Amino acid sequence: MAARRSERQQAVSEHKRTLILDAARDVFAQDGLEGASLRAIAMRAGYAPAALYFHFDSKEAIYAEVLRGSLAALGDHVGRAVSEAAGPAERLRAAAMAFFRFYAENPGDLDLGFYLFRGGMKPKGLGRERDEDLNKALAAALNPIADAAVEAGASRSDAELLVVDTFAHATGLLLLLHTGRIRMFDASADERMEAYVGERVVRLTAGAK
């Protein structure tokens, strides 16, 4: 009996936590990290502000949890794409394009990932421990690119530099895509990313021969 009661309480607690995170995602999308408040999140979730403190100690903690969920979804998306590819070159292509397309199709997740830039070029951050944890989650989602590059013949250091280059190229194109600036070039962000990844794969595989 006590075990069942504990399970019910746990289920209710998890449900409340999910409602808070869903509400927070909407508030952060509307107001950003700086503009959001615990009161606004609580109102959106249908709770009193004090109720949030049973689950989170600050809005930064809530933001970190929302972003952690987004990065987990990114990692799953990249992982599925890689698992369906045959051979290191195709896995490299699949991983890079999956990373790009996840954010191309989910601009809200891109906003979450770039929360640090809302305050300008000197980001406030979410606290050292949270920032390090979230950076590790992002790195884990990008690791399949480096792993495939190593399989294709790159050294580990060159593979890690390829991740940096791919990340920079993807985020630049995503910025053009989601601001609409890509139209001024009469170009497709997806096609430009495909072309970039294709060039890197060709250069890598040619160098490995």
BELGINOR-V847950 format. One record per residue. N is the residue number from 0. RES is the residue in three letters. SS is DSSP state (h for helix, s for strand, l for the rest). Layout:
BEGIN
n-><N N>
res-><RES RES>
ss-><SS SS>
END
This chain:
BEGIN
n-><0 1 2 3 4 5 6 7 8 9 10 11 12 13 14 15 16 17 18 19 20 21 22 23 24 25 26 27 28 29 30 31 32 33 34 35 36 37 38 39 40 41 42 43 44 45 46 47 48 49 50 51 52 53 54 55 56 57 58 59 60 61 62 63 64 65 66 67 68 69 70 71 72 73 74 75 76 77 78 79 80 81 82 83 84 85 86 87 88 89 90 91 92 93 94 95 96 97 98 99 100 101 102 103 104 105 106 107 108 109 110 111 112 113 114 115 116 117 118 119 120 121 122 123 124 125 126 127 128 129 130 131 132 133 134 135 136 137 138 139 140 141 142 143 144 145 146 147 148 149 150 151 152 153 154 155 156 157 158 159 160 161 162 163 164 165 166 167 168 169 170 171 172 173 174 175 176 177 178 179 180 181 182 183 184 185 186 187 188 189 190 191 192 193 194 195 196 197 198 199 200 201 202 203 204 205 206 207 208>
res-><MET ALA ALA ARG ARG SER GLU ARG GLN GLN ALA VAL SER GLU HIS LYS ARG THR LEU ILE LEU ASP ALA ALA ARG ASP VAL PHE ALA GLN ASP GLY LEU GLU GLY ALA SER LEU ARG ALA ILE ALA MET ARG ALA GLY TYR ALA PRO ALA ALA LEU TYR PHE HIS PHE ASP SER LYS GLU ALA ILE TYR ALA GLU VAL LEU ARG GLY SER LEU ALA ALA LEU GLY ASP HIS VAL GLY ARG ALA VAL SER GLU ALA ALA GLY PRO ALA GLU ARG LEU ARG ALA ALA ALA MET ALA PHE PHE ARG PHE TYR ALA GLU ASN PRO GLY ASP LEU ASP LEU GLY PHE TYR LEU PHE ARG GLY GLY MET LYS PRO LYS GLY LEU GLY ARG GLU ARG ASP GLU ASP LEU ASN LYS ALA LEU ALA ALA ALA LEU ASN PRO ILE ALA ASP ALA ALA VAL GLU ALA GLY ALA SER ARG SER ASP ALA GLU LEU LEU VAL VAL ASP THR PHE ALA HIS ALA THR GLY LEU LEU LEU LEU LEU HIS THR GLY ARG ILE ARG MET PHE ASP ALA SER ALA ASP GLU ARG MET GLU ALA TYR VAL GLY GLU ARG VAL VAL ARG LEU THR ALA GLY ALA LYS>
ss-><l h h h h h h h h h h h h h h h h h h h h h h h h h h h h h h h h h h l l h h h h h h h h l l l h h h h l l l l l l h h h h h h h h h h h h h h h h h h h h h h h h h l l l l h h h h h h h h h h h h h h h h h h l h h h h h h h l h h h h h l l l l l l l l h h h h h h h h h h h h h h h h h h h h h h h h l l l l h h h h h h h h h h h h h h h h h h h h h h h h l h h h h h l l l h h h h h h h h h h h h h h h h h h h l l>
END
